[in-house]
Amino acid sequence: MTTSPTSWRRHVPQSPRRTSPPYSGPRWLPLTPALIGAATPARYGVLGLAYCALATAGVTTMRKGDFPTSGDALLVSWAGMIAFAVYGVALTVAVRSYWLRTRPIDQVPVPTGRAR
């Protein structure tokens, strides 16, 4: 007996579709640690990129640390600061998106239909 590929779906109970986010607590509770977590790497990465740019231009010096030359340390610093900046900015965008999507209905702007 052959069964169609969709015949098994009739026997699996379907869960009801959600119309609201699965989290129903206060909206500031997940936003607070996310904002703190986004602010730290974003600020560290952006300020670090500024320092790397100044070191590349020769305005300030980069200590060589455990690397053979200061140029190697600068190269690793560029890679690290870019990673922190991208991660921090992406997390900030995600927090802002969640913030806008979970606001109460009475705070959502309604389009008026007028051209600006």
Number of C-alpha atoms within 10 A of each C-alpha: 2 5 7 6 7 7 10 9 9 8 7 8 7 8 6 6 6 7 6 8 8 7 8 7 8 8 14 12 9 14 15 12 12 16 17 11 15 22 16 13 21 23 15 14 24 18 14 19 20 13 20 20 15 14 17 16 10 10 9 12 14 18 13 13 10 9 12 9 12 16 15 15 16 21 12 12 18 19 11 14 22 16 14 21 22 15 16 23 18 14 19 20 13 15 20 14 11 14 14 12 12 13 11 9 8 7 8 11 7 7 6 6 6 5 4 3
